Amino acid sequence: MSEPIRHIAILGAGVAGAILARRLSALPGLKVTCLERVAPDDHSEAGTGLNVGPNAIKALRACDPALADAVVAQSLPWANWRVSLADGSLLFDLPLARVADNAGIRIRWSELYRILREGAGPAIHYGCEITHIGPSQRDDTRTRVAWTQNGVAHELDGIDLLIGTDGRYSTTRAAFSGLPTPRHVGVAILRVLVEDRSGGLVDDYEQWFNRHHRLLAFRVPPNHIYIAGTFPVAAGAPIPASWKTPEAMRHAFLPEGRPASPAVQWLVDAMCEQVADAHWARMQESDVLFAEPVRQVLYLGDSAHGMAPTLGQGATQAMEDASCAARLIEQAVAAGNLNVRHWMDAIDAARHERIRFAMELSVRATDTMLQGADPVAGARWKTEPPFLDDLSRLFRDIAMGQGA
């Protein structure tokens, strides 16, 4: 076949974009162009770690077993979730095997990007600065994208399917629907990646509470520990500069009148030593939108649904989205169905309620980080059957659409 049947453009080679670029570029009759702003070796925006839920690994393995194996091989397993008070008093200790069919993973963001982008090979074009996104000059349902690369201007017009995988502040979504208004959860979060000098005090996914302040940490390859701490903050309020000091962090995360556990003491000391490197943000979510109603534009990952990070479902759901979209498009092409709107509708039908469930559960699980929260009561209800049933649904039901 000399001419492509459909031209697909993917904007952003993050988690979802790189997976899609790899899968769709291998399909006969499709021409796939994935545009990424940064250089191939630029991971400057990915200097922390993340835990990826069991559901993402299950979904990726159903879509692309070789890529799933490559990701797992460069990570550590997320097999347990433990919650304690800052003095070490245990509140919650859950082996994920009780609620999942397989382990999740712990990995550095930069390493995950490297594996996924290398897996997509030449389908990804790097160093691309988008200069225009809008309707096609040929057809109202199709789109046009212009960009520069190495100082040279490029343009694609008449794109059959434009896929925005360019993050929470998606330029693609802004061009057609406008950016959604964020809903602030009421929590500020700081993140930092430190060298592991704990002597084995920190390993798998664990949380420690001091009043309504949560400290979270886990080890990632090659020899680092990812640390995240939370502060309650009024919805929409700025993060006070006074919180970004060692004194404020020690007050927030170390218990008063009793010693901290050795792990907590080490984590707080390490976090304070690298206070200048900490990344701060406010937890927020946004309305779900997978498909534009008129034009053939699809959103996946954070572009489609910004969500609270409480249950580690941000990158996780981006993997689910991409795995589902790739599977459904592959099945449609194999069946001779080249109707792009049908592809979009099938993806939306498979993913919409799944994402709403994941977002709602993530916000509910944030209760222990809100102003005045009781971490003991908050941990207790998470050990009871209703929450464990929801967690099992989150980690096991991957919503891959028809044929999955």
Secondary structure by P-SEA (a helix, b strand, c coil): cccccbbbbbccccaaaaaaaaaaaacccbbbbbbbcccccccccccbbbbbcaaaaaaaaaccaaaaaaaaaacccccbbbbbccccccccccccccccccccccccaaaaaaaaaaaaccccccccccccccccccccccccccccccccccccccccbbbbccccccccccccccccbbbbccbbbbbbbbcccccccccccbbbbcccbbbbbbbcccbbbbbbbbbbbccccccccccccaaaaaaacccccccccaaaaaaaaaaaaacccbbbbbbbbbbbbcccccccbbbcccccccccccccccaaaaaaaaaaaaaaaaaaaaaccccaaaaaaaaaaacaaaaaaaaaaaaaacccccccccaaaaaaaaacaaaaaaaaaaaccccccccc
